[in-house]
Amino acid sequence: MELNRLLRANIAALCPYSTARDECSSNPEVFLDANESPYDNGWNRYPDPHQKALKARISEIKGLPVENIFLGNGSDEAIDLVFRVFCEPGRDNVVAISPSYGMYAVAAQTNDVAVKEVMLRDDFSLDADAVLKAVDERTKAIFLCSPNNPSGNAFPRGELLRIASEADCIVIVDEAYIDFSSEESLLGCIGEYPNIIVLQTMSKARGMAALRLGLAFADERIIAYMSRVKYPYNINEATQRIALELLSQPVDAQLAEIISERAKLSVALGAFACVEKVYPSDANFLLVKVDDADALYSHLLADGVIVRNRNRVPLCKGCLRITVGLPEENERVIKSMYAYEKGDIHR
Ligand SMILES: *Cc1c(COP(=O)(O)O)cnc(C)c1O
């Protein structure tokens, strides 16, 4: 990978903000450098801009050096930084699969970067050749998501890696749902594929959506550029402390329950006459094709259950996306659908 060809010139030349605490190597005892309040209320000091303690813990969990890890204010920050680091506004473009996560296109638009969308096949499988064909001399990045949102399927690793080895640009693989998947993560491949950025998040399986903590794993040069461009204090102190604490609590039992509930919910939903298809899922949600998505959506909502209406998304006509919840929550959605089929409907 020719990183210099992919980087924006202004970013390659950037002199990043540096804090006084970055510039001193000793261990000061009195802090009069940052105009903070000296009155200790637990939160009066700026947080560590390098998130050393939290990164060290994540490094241990993921088995990757800290130099290969970026922490963002949600995955959304990492997605935005890909544009800001690599894409020249008004000139460069990215390739993204469709349907997929909406933030890739939103971040592209706010950065004035064009998106070349490549449709998945009708069964939501990945057409790797079509993705590669869409790449042109102005393409800086390819956005892939596996398991994919909203379709729920994971793509074969071999296909993702073939795209990474044949495309001469950055390849983002968003693994927000990897913990629920039977496919293996690409984390182990970033040494061999210096153009891959793997995105993960603490928002889903790890149960920390409120803390806003997204992870990017990549070649250390890419991580270094993302770190230079980010806001210095992008991860606040509360998030750093609480995430560190929550990472010591295992979630294996929760994952196992979600995966078994996913199977049960899939069977139960498939038995309704109004359900045409429940798509296979490697994630913590099910995409369900029904006879009248808007009507069922309104019924569920009026009955106190909110799901995601994907009826107007490409290839998802007639589809609702239903998150797998607690057993009693999943029973509640099933019960509400019985009422809908019986004609006991809310509109
Ligand atoms: C939920 C989700 C994320 C997570 O975003 P955060 O900003 O980390 O909460 C990322 N990618 C996809 C595809 C998602 O569905």
The ligand as a Tripos MOL2 file, in Angstrom:
@<TRIPOS>MOLECULE
LIG
   15    15     1     0     0
SMALL
NO_CHARGES

@<TRIPOS>ATOM
      1 C1        -24.4740    0.0260   15.5970 C.3       1 LIG1
      2 C2        -23.4420    0.0890   14.5330 C.ar      1 LIG1
      3 C3        -22.2070    0.6990   14.7700 C.ar      1 LIG1
      4 C4        -21.8850    1.2940   16.0940 C.3       1 LIG1
      5 O1        -21.7450    2.6310   16.0750 O.3       1 LIG1
      6 P1        -21.2550    3.3880   17.4020 P.3       1 LIG1
      7 O2        -21.0650    4.7670   16.9070 O.co2     1 LIG1
      8 O3        -19.9580    2.7200   17.8100 O.co2     1 LIG1
      9 O4        -22.3070    3.2220   18.4340 O.co2     1 LIG1
     10 C5        -21.2600    0.6890   13.7680 C.ar      1 LIG1
     11 N1        -21.5100    0.0920   12.5960 N.ar      1 LIG1
     12 C6        -22.6740   -0.5090   12.3490 C.ar      1 LIG1
     13 C7        -22.8870   -1.1860   11.0550 C.3       1 LIG1
     14 C8        -23.6780   -0.5210   13.3010 C.ar      1 LIG1
     15 O5        -24.8590   -1.1050   13.0240 O.3       1 LIG1
@<TRIPOS>BOND
     1     1     2 1
     2     2     3 ar
     3     2    14 ar
     4     3     4 1
     5     3    10 ar
     6     4     5 1
     7     5     6 1
     8     6     7 2
     9     6     8 1
    10     6     9 1
    11    10    11 ar
    12    11    12 ar
    13    12    13 1
    14    12    14 ar
    15    14    15 1
@<TRIPOS>SUBSTRUCTURE
     1 LIG1         1 GROUP 0 **** ****
